[in-house]
Amino acid sequence: MFGSQVIQSIVAVLGDPGADRTAVVWRAPAAGEILTAKAVDNVGLAAGTENYFTVALQNGGTAGTATTTVASAIGGTPGWTQYSPKSFTISEGTFAAGEYIRVVYDETGTCAQHVVVMFDYVLGIGA
């Protein structure tokens, strides 16, 4: 009855992906909406144009292979401050039952990071 008022959270630990990676991190049990999302680097990375990474969120659809943007990439050349979360801007947070949420990690150069992505969502919103 009050499903859309109960905020739940998912935490996905990517660790050090070592290279570009797309990872399915969650399957939606029912229709809902991602409200907020953040990523944090537990190592830190100085600003630069040779070694950097970005993280984005996608809705993979029911097969897990679609590439619908939930939130565009954050991070990049400005670097990451250790333990300081960066906020995603959610462009399309709704999802249907059975759809998969994916994290896209894109690395340039050499990065030895420990990345964690977290998002808050509600169920019961029509997707």
Short mmCIF file of the C-alpha atoms (twelve columns), coordinates in Angstrom:
data_MODEL
# 
_entry.id   MODEL 
# 
loop_
_atom_site.group_PDB 
_atom_site.id 
_atom_site.type_symbol 
_atom_site.label_atom_id 
_atom_site.label_alt_id 
_atom_site.label_comp_id 
_atom_site.label_asym_id 
_atom_site.label_seq_id 
_atom_site.Cartn_x 
_atom_site.Cartn_y 
_atom_site.Cartn_z 
_atom_site.pdbx_PDB_model_num 
ATOM 1   C CA . MET A 1   0.000  0.000  0.000   1 
ATOM 2   C CA . PHE A 2   2.782  2.450  0.869   1 
ATOM 3   C CA . GLY A 3   5.460  0.872  -1.352  1 
ATOM 4   C CA . SER A 4   6.398  4.107  -3.077  1 
ATOM 5   C CA . GLN A 5   7.105  5.750  0.287   1 
ATOM 6   C CA . VAL A 6   9.575  3.106  1.459   1 
ATOM 7   C CA . ILE A 7   13.060 4.026  0.257   1 
ATOM 8   C CA . GLN A 8   15.428 1.084  -0.136  1 
ATOM 9   C CA . SER A 9   19.129 0.997  -0.997  1 
ATOM 10  C CA . ILE A 10  21.474 -1.131 -3.075  1 
ATOM 11  C CA . VAL A 11  25.261 -1.114 -2.704  1 
ATOM 12  C CA . ALA A 12  27.409 -2.606 -5.476  1 
ATOM 13  C CA . VAL A 13  31.106 -3.121 -4.766  1 
ATOM 14  C CA . LEU A 14  33.098 -3.193 -8.004  1 
ATOM 15  C CA . GLY A 15  36.464 -3.378 -6.292  1 
ATOM 16  C CA . ASP A 16  39.234 -2.729 -8.820  1 
ATOM 17  C CA . PRO A 17  37.760 -3.628 -12.217 1 
ATOM 18  C CA . GLY A 18  41.249 -3.399 -13.780 1 
ATOM 19  C CA . ALA A 19  39.826 -2.371 -17.151 1 
ATOM 20  C CA . ASP A 20  36.554 -1.292 -18.739 1 
ATOM 21  C CA . ARG A 21  33.672 -3.311 -17.347 1 
ATOM 22  C CA . THR A 22  29.904 -3.417 -17.459 1 
ATOM 23  C CA . ALA A 23  28.403 -5.264 -14.512 1 
ATOM 24  C CA . VAL A 24  24.795 -6.178 -13.810 1 
ATOM 25  C CA . VAL A 25  24.305 -5.243 -10.151 1 
ATOM 26  C CA . TRP A 26  20.592 -5.730 -9.506  1 
ATOM 27  C CA . ARG A 27  17.359 -7.221 -10.876 1 
ATOM 28  C CA . ALA A 28  14.220 -5.242 -10.046 1 
ATOM 29  C CA . PRO A 29  11.623 -7.383 -8.236  1 
ATOM 30  C CA . ALA A 30  8.817  -4.982 -9.198  1 
ATOM 31  C CA . ALA A 31  8.311  -1.704 -11.035 1 
ATOM 32  C CA . GLY A 32  9.871  1.287  -9.336  1 
ATOM 33  C CA . GLU A 33  12.180 4.245  -9.626  1 
ATOM 34  C CA . ILE A 34  15.791 5.054  -8.769  1 
ATOM 35  C CA . LEU A 35  15.726 8.299  -6.802  1 
ATOM 36  C CA . THR A 36  19.398 9.024  -6.126  1 
ATOM 37  C CA . ALA A 37  22.730 7.386  -6.878  1 
ATOM 38  C CA . LYS A 38  26.326 7.950  -5.832  1 
ATOM 39  C CA . ALA A 39  29.734 6.451  -6.507  1 
ATOM 40  C CA . VAL A 40  32.744 6.560  -4.225  1 
ATOM 41  C CA . ASP A 41  36.389 5.673  -4.791  1 
ATOM 42  C CA . ASN A 42  38.007 4.271  -1.675  1 
ATOM 43  C CA . VAL A 43  41.519 4.913  -3.013  1 
ATOM 44  C CA . GLY A 44  41.388 8.389  -4.582  1 
ATOM 45  C CA . LEU A 45  42.819 9.500  -7.914  1 
ATOM 46  C CA . ALA A 46  44.436 12.832 -8.749  1 
ATOM 47  C CA . ALA A 47  43.044 14.927 -11.579 1 
ATOM 48  C CA . GLY A 48  44.704 14.200 -14.906 1 
ATOM 49  C CA . THR A 49  44.234 13.374 -18.557 1 
ATOM 50  C CA . GLU A 50  46.303 10.163 -18.664 1 
ATOM 51  C CA . ASN A 51  44.823 8.066  -15.853 1 
ATOM 52  C CA . TYR A 52  41.138 8.459  -15.034 1 
ATOM 53  C CA . PHE A 53  37.830 6.620  -14.976 1 
ATOM 54  C CA . THR A 54  34.117 7.252  -15.253 1 
ATOM 55  C CA . VAL A 55  31.094 5.394  -13.908 1 
ATOM 56  C CA . ALA A 56  27.577 5.408  -15.402 1 
ATOM 57  C CA . LEU A 57  24.267 3.641  -14.708 1 
ATOM 58  C CA . GLN A 58  22.158 1.853  -17.310 1 
ATOM 59  C CA . ASN A 59  18.866 -0.008 -17.415 1 
ATOM 60  C CA . GLY A 60  19.706 -3.302 -19.087 1 
ATOM 61  C CA . GLY A 61  16.068 -4.242 -19.708 1 
ATOM 62  C CA . THR A 62  14.772 -7.745 -18.965 1 
ATOM 63  C CA . ALA A 63  17.610 -9.396 -20.901 1 
ATOM 64  C CA . GLY A 64  20.303 -7.360 -19.131 1 
ATOM 65  C CA . THR A 65  21.813 -6.242 -22.439 1 
ATOM 66  C CA . ALA A 66  19.982 -2.985 -23.213 1 
ATOM 67  C CA . THR A 67  21.886 0.271  -22.788 1 
ATOM 68  C CA . THR A 68  19.198 2.733  -21.699 1 
ATOM 69  C CA . THR A 69  20.818 5.556  -19.714 1 
ATOM 70  C CA . VAL A 70  19.702 5.863  -16.100 1 
ATOM 71  C CA . ALA A 71  22.504 8.316  -15.235 1 
ATOM 72  C CA . SER A 72  25.295 9.629  -17.446 1 
ATOM 73  C CA . ALA A 73  28.937 9.106  -16.546 1 
ATOM 74  C CA . ILE A 74  30.507 10.856 -13.577 1 
ATOM 75  C CA . GLY A 75  34.183 11.167 -12.704 1 
ATOM 76  C CA . GLY A 76  36.738 11.564 -15.455 1 
ATOM 77  C CA . THR A 77  39.683 13.941 -15.601 1 
ATOM 78  C CA . PRO A 78  38.796 16.009 -12.472 1 
ATOM 79  C CA . GLY A 79  39.820 13.004 -10.378 1 
ATOM 80  C CA . TRP A 80  38.300 11.443 -7.285  1 
ATOM 81  C CA . THR A 81  38.826 12.371 -3.649  1 
ATOM 82  C CA . GLN A 82  39.235 9.318  -1.439  1 
ATOM 83  C CA . TYR A 83  35.980 8.406  0.373   1 
ATOM 84  C CA . SER A 84  34.153 11.418 -1.109  1 
ATOM 85  C CA . PRO A 85  30.986 10.315 -2.967  1 
ATOM 86  C CA . LYS A 86  30.093 11.827 -6.331  1 
ATOM 87  C CA . SER A 87  26.397 12.161 -7.146  1 
ATOM 88  C CA . PHE A 88  24.850 10.934 -10.369 1 
ATOM 89  C CA . THR A 89  22.196 12.994 -12.120 1 
ATOM 90  C CA . ILE A 90  19.315 10.593 -12.738 1 
ATOM 91  C CA . SER A 91  17.918 11.153 -16.235 1 
ATOM 92  C CA . GLU A 92  15.490 8.194  -16.376 1 
ATOM 93  C CA . GLY A 93  15.161 6.316  -13.117 1 
ATOM 94  C CA . THR A 94  11.998 4.288  -13.708 1 
ATOM 95  C CA . PHE A 95  12.242 0.548  -14.196 1 
ATOM 96  C CA . ALA A 96  9.834  -2.335 -14.729 1 
ATOM 97  C CA . ALA A 97  9.717  -5.646 -12.893 1 
ATOM 98  C CA . GLY A 98  12.487 -7.952 -14.056 1 
ATOM 99  C CA . GLU A 99  14.730 -5.259 -15.532 1 
ATOM 100 C CA . TYR A 100 18.433 -5.272 -14.710 1 
ATOM 101 C CA . ILE A 101 20.438 -2.268 -13.527 1 
ATOM 102 C CA . ARG A 102 24.008 -2.123 -14.821 1 
ATOM 103 C CA . VAL A 103 27.103 -0.160 -13.788 1 
ATOM 104 C CA . VAL A 104 29.427 0.890  -16.610 1 
ATOM 105 C CA . TYR A 105 33.050 1.478  -15.568 1 
ATOM 106 C CA . ASP A 106 35.246 3.099  -18.246 1 
ATOM 107 C CA . GLU A 107 38.970 3.335  -17.487 1 
ATOM 108 C CA . THR A 108 41.612 5.303  -19.383 1 
ATOM 109 C CA . GLY A 109 45.273 4.667  -18.617 1 
ATOM 110 C CA . THR A 110 46.095 2.812  -15.423 1 
ATOM 111 C CA . CYS A 111 43.917 3.102  -12.342 1 
ATOM 112 C CA . ALA A 112 44.075 0.895  -9.247  1 
ATOM 113 C CA . GLN A 113 40.805 1.931  -7.684  1 
ATOM 114 C CA . HIS A 114 38.210 0.439  -5.348  1 
ATOM 115 C CA . VAL A 115 34.824 1.659  -6.581  1 
ATOM 116 C CA . VAL A 116 31.483 1.367  -4.791  1 
ATOM 117 C CA . VAL A 117 28.176 2.419  -6.382  1 
ATOM 118 C CA . MET A 118 25.029 2.896  -4.320  1 
ATOM 119 C CA . PHE A 119 21.505 3.897  -5.212  1 
ATOM 120 C CA . ASP A 120 18.220 4.532  -3.445  1 
ATOM 121 C CA . TYR A 121 14.963 3.379  -5.010  1 
ATOM 122 C CA . VAL A 122 11.280 2.905  -4.339  1 
ATOM 123 C CA . LEU A 123 8.985  0.161  -5.564  1 
ATOM 124 C CA . GLY A 124 5.431  0.672  -6.692  1 
ATOM 125 C CA . ILE A 125 6.022  3.442  -9.211  1 
ATOM 126 C CA . GLY A 126 4.706  2.664  -12.702 1 
ATOM 127 C CA . ALA A 127 7.519  2.210  -15.187 1 
# 
